[in-house]
Amino acid sequence: MNQVDTGCSTIFKFDNAISESFCDKIVDHITSVKNINAPINYNVPPWQNDDSLDWRIIKDNNIRSIIMIYREIVADIVSKCYGEIVYPHFTDLVVWRSGRSMERHTDNGYNDSDVYMRQRAYTTITYLNDNYTGGETFIASENGDYISVPKKGSLVVLKSTPDNAHGVNTVTSGIRFTLPIWFTRNFESKEVETL
């Protein structure tokens, strides 16, 4: 694993965080269970358009094991980056088909009444492929926006707060596959590994 200099104090990037062969296995599995050729409703985010997959419902034990082990590796990385113990809050697999984008947002909720989202302290994005165009992640920082160019197997780590409000540039061709994991400081809010 190689750390990439982001020039930002709250944003970290690591190349080769997960092997390319594991990325391929996960993408192949997503492709086998999701209808990625179905019509897209561009007015809703991918997770409201059946373009996400909760890893806990995956029946393939090999894929589940890869993701389970990787979650712990990423938790350790996040803990070292920010100097505190964290726990996985939610793990997802997301398909970003051509034409998809996401406006700038924060991942810890937009108001105090959103108790579930408020538990998120840190956001991570793992790029499972890079054979597409567009789809860069833009992240607010003390130096203006940091642009994370997708690279297969790379991991981006950021705060879930407005300090690192972020979004996704339009995927202009191909399909972008990501493995986002959100982390919490609160053990009681830890993601359970079965539904």
Summary of the structure (lengths in Angstrom):
residues: 195
radius of gyration: 15.6
end to end distance: 31.5
largest distance: 43.7
contacts: 589
relative contact order: 0.24
helix: 27%
strand: 32%
